[in-house]
Amino acid sequence: MSAPVNLERTAAGKVRPVCEFCGRKGRAVTPDECGRVSLWDLARGWSCAPYPEHVTHPDGSTGTLYQCPACTRRLDRGEALTSRGTTTKRVVM
């Protein structure tokens, strides 16, 4: 079995962000020359936690983590979500 991915490549050469919590996929966008996606290119409501491509997360995925609008709203309400095996809760100050 392969490791989870944070970006899914399309046949047209674009990439789709994959939510780290629910697996929802965002709209396809054109990556930059390094293969990264800018926060400004993501669909409205998507958020990201930027990491260098060489960083490997506990779930085996690498690079930036993405969150869909629905999961971001749930985190903002203080709900704890499971991120591919680990529980995450957003700290609100």
C-alpha positions as CSV (number, residue, x, y, z in Angstrom):
1,M,0.0,0.0,0.0
2,S,1.3,3.5,-0.9
3,A,1.6,6.4,1.5
4,P,-1.2,9.0,1.6
5,V,-0.8,12.0,-0.7
6,N,-1.4,15.7,-0.1
7,L,-1.6,16.6,-3.8
8,E,-3.1,14.4,-6.5
9,R,-1.8,14.8,-10.1
10,T,-4.3,15.0,-12.9
11,A,-3.8,13.8,-16.5
12,A,-3.6,17.4,-17.6
13,G,-0.5,18.1,-15.4
14,K,-2.4,20.0,-12.8
15,V,-2.7,19.1,-9.1
16,R,-5.6,18.8,-6.7
17,P,-5.2,19.3,-2.9
18,V,-6.4,16.5,-0.7
19,C,-7.8,17.3,2.7
20,E,-5.7,15.7,5.5
21,F,-8.8,15.0,7.5
22,C,-11.6,13.8,5.2
23,G,-9.8,13.1,2.0
24,R,-11.9,15.6,0.0
25,K,-10.2,16.8,-3.2
26,G,-10.2,20.4,-4.2
27,R,-10.3,21.9,-7.8
28,A,-7.3,21.3,-10.0
29,V,-4.7,24.1,-10.2
30,T,-1.5,24.6,-12.0
31,P,1.6,24.2,-9.8
32,D,4.6,26.5,-9.9
33,E,7.9,25.4,-11.5
34,C,8.8,23.6,-8.2
35,G,5.5,21.7,-8.1
36,R,4.1,23.6,-5.2
37,V,0.6,25.2,-5.0
38,S,0.2,28.8,-3.7
39,L,-2.5,29.4,-1.1
40,W,-3.9,32.1,-3.4
41,D,-4.5,29.4,-6.1
42,L,-6.6,27.2,-3.9
43,A,-10.4,27.3,-4.0
44,R,-12.1,29.6,-1.5
45,G,-12.1,28.2,2.0
46,W,-9.2,25.8,1.6
47,S,-6.3,26.3,4.0
48,C,-2.8,24.8,4.2
49,A,0.0,24.2,6.6
50,P,3.2,24.8,4.5
51,Y,6.0,22.3,4.9
52,P,9.1,21.7,2.7
53,E,8.8,18.8,0.3
54,H,11.4,16.8,2.2
55,V,9.4,16.7,5.4
56,T,7.7,13.3,6.0
57,H,4.6,13.4,8.3
58,P,3.6,10.5,10.7
59,D,1.1,9.2,8.1
60,G,3.9,8.9,5.5
61,S,2.8,11.9,3.4
62,T,5.3,14.6,2.5
63,G,5.2,18.4,2.1
64,T,2.3,20.8,2.7
65,L,-0.9,19.7,4.4
66,Y,-4.3,20.9,3.1
67,Q,-7.6,21.3,4.9
68,C,-11.0,21.6,3.1
69,P,-13.5,24.3,4.1
70,A,-15.8,21.9,6.0
71,C,-12.9,20.5,8.2
72,T,-11.5,24.0,8.8
73,R,-15.0,25.1,10.1
74,R,-15.1,22.0,12.4
75,L,-11.6,22.8,13.7
76,D,-12.6,26.5,14.3
77,R,-15.6,25.3,16.4
78,G,-13.1,23.4,18.6
79,E,-13.8,19.9,17.3
80,A,-11.0,17.4,17.4
81,L,-10.5,15.7,14.0
82,T,-8.5,12.5,13.1
83,S,-5.8,13.3,10.5
84,R,-5.0,9.9,8.9
85,G,-4.4,8.2,12.3
86,T,-3.5,11.1,14.6
87,T,-6.0,13.4,16.4
88,T,-5.7,17.2,15.8
89,K,-7.4,20.0,17.6
90,R,-6.9,23.7,16.7
91,V,-5.9,25.9,19.6
92,V,-7.9,29.1,19.7
93,M,-6.4,32.0,21.6
